[in-house]
Amino acid sequence: MKWSELSIHTKNEAVEAISNILHEAGASGVVIEDSAEFGKPREDQYGEIYALNEDDFPKDGVIVKAYLSESSFLNETVEEIKVAITNLTNFNIDIGENSVTVVEVNEEDWATAWKQYYHPVKISERFTIVPTWEDYTPVSTDELIIELDPGMAFGTGTHPTTVMCLQGLEKIVKADNTVVDVGTGSGVLSVGAALLGAKSVHALDLDEVAVRSAKENVTLNKVDDQVTVYHGNLLDTVKEPADVVVANILADIIISFTDDAFSIVKPGGYYITSGIIGAKRDEVKAALQASGFVIEEVLLMEDWVAIIARRPL
Ligand SMILES: C[S@@+](CC[C@H](N)C(=O)[O-])C[C@H]1O[C@@H](n2cnc3c(N)ncnc32)[C@H](O)[C@@H]1O
């Protein structure tokens, strides 16, 4: 899978706010290169590797780098990030020259450097996402913990589109349900559905890296008996009717297969779609309705939309 490295040249005082913006935009990690850091003595008791070459540091200010999966919502996300950073000036934050560049990188180039920035996060009434390398003690007996190592697949669980899907699943999935997760990425939604009691979950993705990552996360969460992960294009390989179908993919892709989704969802069952930017909401709603779905609820988070639709009985 290809990744895009987003580099923002800014000032020290804007680093925290920009890092937040990048995390909220779904970046798997943020790396900070501060000109003031060059030449400082380093503590390396944990075996960290530091760049020693002056060329690896900006000449002035700070460069904040983030890594975004190219199969996610790259163009929309980069535009949103640029707007959010420019808006920081409304709060009198000096964002410096604010140049933003995007380059394609390979998986190996950034490996797991981002892991130190990814911590347990409660994302709904019941779900908490816990990175595998963190210790976490549940705060209530009702809490459902999704342990996750997304590796290179999309789905740290914290992107607004993922959060809304998990909230939708939490409302809908009943014990003994059959669920299909189209574009499973790290497998986060399938693991969530299984923890809610779904009897059988079909997790599929077009990307082999995602299939591998989802399999690992399914095993990590001990839901192998419920979840089957496989390589597949949209609903082409799914033949069994499902109580719930969930698809967190781009709006245009969702629009392209609403008829297939309708034929897979059982009468009275649900279709949760996400990955929809605000401007595409009505187009997706219209496509769902044209296929026969009834819109039950529209969820909003930042500029993202998720739609919960139902196939009438
Ligand atoms: C935005 S990610 C969602 C990941 C995860 N379900 C989540 O909610 O965090 C979209 C996923 O859809 C996959 N995908 C894109 N086109 C697809 C297709 N035609 N068939 C199956 N999966 C696809 C991508 O590889 C990616 O893993």
Ligand as a Chemical Component Dictionary entry (heavy atoms), coordinates in Angstrom:
data_LIG
# 
_chem_comp.id                   LIG 
_chem_comp.type                 NON-POLYMER 
_chem_comp.pdbx_formal_charge   0 
_chem_comp.three_letter_code    LIG 
# 
loop_
_chem_comp_atom.comp_id 
_chem_comp_atom.atom_id 
_chem_comp_atom.alt_atom_id 
_chem_comp_atom.type_symbol 
_chem_comp_atom.charge 
_chem_comp_atom.model_Cartn_x 
_chem_comp_atom.model_Cartn_y 
_chem_comp_atom.model_Cartn_z 
_chem_comp_atom.pdbx_ordinal 
LIG C1  C1  C 0  -11.564 4.350  4.733  1  
LIG S1  S1  S 1  -10.945 2.746  4.842  2  
LIG C2  C2  C 0  -12.010 2.067  6.104  3  
LIG C3  C3  C 0  -11.311 1.090  7.024  4  
LIG C4  C4  C 0  -12.142 0.612  8.218  5  
LIG N1  N1  N 0  -13.332 -0.098 7.770  6  
LIG C5  C5  C 0  -12.532 1.774  9.091  7  
LIG O1  O1  O 0  -13.747 2.069  9.158  8  
LIG O2  O2  O -1 -11.675 2.381  9.735  9  
LIG C6  C6  C 0  -11.572 2.082  3.346  10 
LIG C7  C7  C 0  -11.080 0.681  3.048  11 
LIG O3  O3  O 0  -11.781 0.257  1.873  12 
LIG C8  C8  C 0  -10.914 -0.508 1.077  13 
LIG N2  N2  N 0  -11.465 -0.509 -0.285 14 
LIG C9  C9  C 0  -11.407 0.481  -1.204 15 
LIG N3  N3  N 0  -12.042 0.108  -2.345 16 
LIG C10 C10 C 0  -12.522 -1.156 -2.118 17 
LIG C11 C11 C 0  -13.252 -2.100 -2.917 18 
LIG N4  N4  N 0  -13.630 -1.799 -4.168 19 
LIG N5  N5  N 0  -13.573 -3.296 -2.367 20 
LIG C12 C12 C 0  -13.196 -3.604 -1.109 21 
LIG N6  N6  N 0  -12.482 -2.756 -0.307 22 
LIG C13 C13 C 0  -12.146 -1.553 -0.821 23 
LIG C14 C14 C 0  -9.569  0.176  1.252  24 
LIG O4  O4  O 0  -8.506  -0.703 0.924  25 
LIG C15 C15 C 0  -9.599  0.575  2.718  26 
LIG O5  O5  O 0  -9.009  -0.421 3.529  27 
# 
loop_
_chem_comp_bond.comp_id 
_chem_comp_bond.atom_id_1 
_chem_comp_bond.atom_id_2 
_chem_comp_bond.value_order 
_chem_comp_bond.pdbx_ordinal 
LIG C1  S1  SING 1  
LIG S1  C2  SING 2  
LIG S1  C6  SING 3  
LIG C2  C3  SING 4  
LIG C3  C4  SING 5  
LIG C4  N1  SING 6  
LIG C4  C5  SING 7  
LIG C5  O1  DOUB 8  
LIG C5  O2  SING 9  
LIG C6  C7  SING 10 
LIG C7  O3  SING 11 
LIG C7  C15 SING 12 
LIG O3  C8  SING 13 
LIG C8  N2  SING 14 
LIG C8  C14 SING 15 
LIG N2  C9  SING 16 
LIG N2  C13 SING 17 
LIG C9  N3  DOUB 18 
LIG N3  C10 SING 19 
LIG C10 C11 SING 20 
LIG C10 C13 DOUB 21 
LIG C11 N4  SING 22 
LIG C11 N5  DOUB 23 
LIG N5  C12 SING 24 
LIG C12 N6  DOUB 25 
LIG N6  C13 SING 26 
LIG C14 O4  SING 27 
LIG C14 C15 SING 28 
LIG C15 O5  SING 29 
# 
